[in-house]
Amino acid sequence: MTGSGYSPSAASGGRGPWCAPVAAGPLHATVTVPGSKSLTNRELILAALADGPSRLISPLHSDDSARMIEALKALGVGITLEPGAGRFGDDIIVTPVWPLRGDTVVDCGQAGTVMRFVAGLGGFARGDVTITAHESALHRPMGAMITALRDVGVDIDDGGRWALPFIVRGHGHTRGGEVTIDASASSQFVSGLLLAAPRFDVGLHLHHSGARLPSIPHIDMTVEALAHRGVHVERPAQGEWIVPAGPVRGKDVAIEPDLSNAAPFLAAAMVAGGSVSVTGWPAHSTQPGAMLTDILSLMGARVQRRGGALTVTAGAAGIQGVDLDLSAAGELTPTIFALAAFAETPSTLHGIGHIRGHETDRIAALVGELRGLGGEADELPDGIRIVPRPLHGGAWHAHHDHRMATTGALIGLVVPGVEVDDIGTTAKTMPEFPELWQAMLDDDGSAAGHHAEAMRAS
């Protein structure tokens, strides 16, 4: 894809039923995955608020990142693409403006990061900013974010719905100050406020009031991204953050590979046998996907890091069932769920009640789809119980959810006849998924990333 960008419409060519390919034998592949969605969209926001231009190196080009780019363009931010060294597309050059432009519409598509992060920017515009989303995403929780933004001085007209769509009546600045939020439904509420906070008139003193806070690594990622741009976030107590008002530094930022998107590929070695390596694995990362090294080891895999790659090899004793708290990495649940379906013993995944509010109710969707293939799983108030059973082929519904689609592909590696109804939904965070998956099965090793790039360019 080098030399081109990505737009939401680009995904449409891959929509439709997809017969999951079956592994002919143990895998021996090396895969390169595109950049992190979470990091790309955080850095786009910070670059838009910075005191000078920024360059995002090897960013993700996907539906979600395209939605963020279009949202920032709608607010007047200058964004251009320039060829870079990355395998999956151009670098992104961001030129900030101040104040942001109002009298505009932002369509978030299905991107939670766009709806939660851009809402925090709306007050910086001069004029109305209408924020809407795809009809399948209008259910996603926004009430706590609306309340918190009003508390820091943002004028929001939501028509009493406490949900999208709503209008932010921008006045060119946001007061800021001390605010309390219940972010139990999504850590993105906290990140959205923290990202905007340096530009608030008096900064932000944020308290989380809920009984639990999911996906803490994503908040750590936000704090680290701010620190790299010269904004020091104090954390005086658990669930409390203080962000001073001040400049956000414009700079060049290299985007890590998306470790959560790497999860199905690494798990494939455990399901089909053999080994799979993912290149560019960072030595340190705040991405929740970094927890895969420990989780996959716990489930029986041999995990090695060597030469900048992470390699997962199937264990001799098979996949082991687990009792696992995934509250810090709920986005890994679909992949771990698929592994649990092939384990030697039952598994319980808990701490994941918040994933009911993702692209779909992931708990209900995973349980329902596995049962449709003859599996056994039960919904728990805060998780899922999986009892391994022989599976058969059949339809696997993606539910407009990229991680549901990749889970169907993973199960289909060893269950003939699994048909994912909409593999194109993977374009939300990884448009190259079908090509990368096939390259892995073709035993194309180190060429897998180039194979996907060539397929998308053709």
Secondary structure, DSSP 4 states (H G I P E B T S, - for coil): -TT----GGGGGGG-S-EEPPPPSS-EEEEE---B-HHHHHHHHHHHHTSSS-EEEES---SHHHHHHHHHHHHTT-EEEEE--S-TTS-EEEEE--SSEE-SEEEE-TT-HHHHHHHHTTGGGEEEEEEEE--GGGTTS--HHHHHHHHHTT--EE-TT-SSSSEEEEEES----EEEEE--TT-THHHHHHHHHGGGSTT-EEEEE-SS----HHHHHHHHHHHHHTT-PPB--STTEEEE--------EEEPPB-HHHHHHHHHHHHHHSEEEEEET--SS--SGGGGHHHHHHHTT-EEEEETTEEEEE--TT-PPP-EEE-TT-GGGHHHHHHHHHTSSS-EEEES-GGGGGSSS-HHHHHHHHHHHTT-EEEEETTEEEEE------EEE--TT-HHHHHHHHHHHTTSTTEEETTGGGGGGT-TTHHHHHHHHHTT-GGGHHHHHHHHHH-
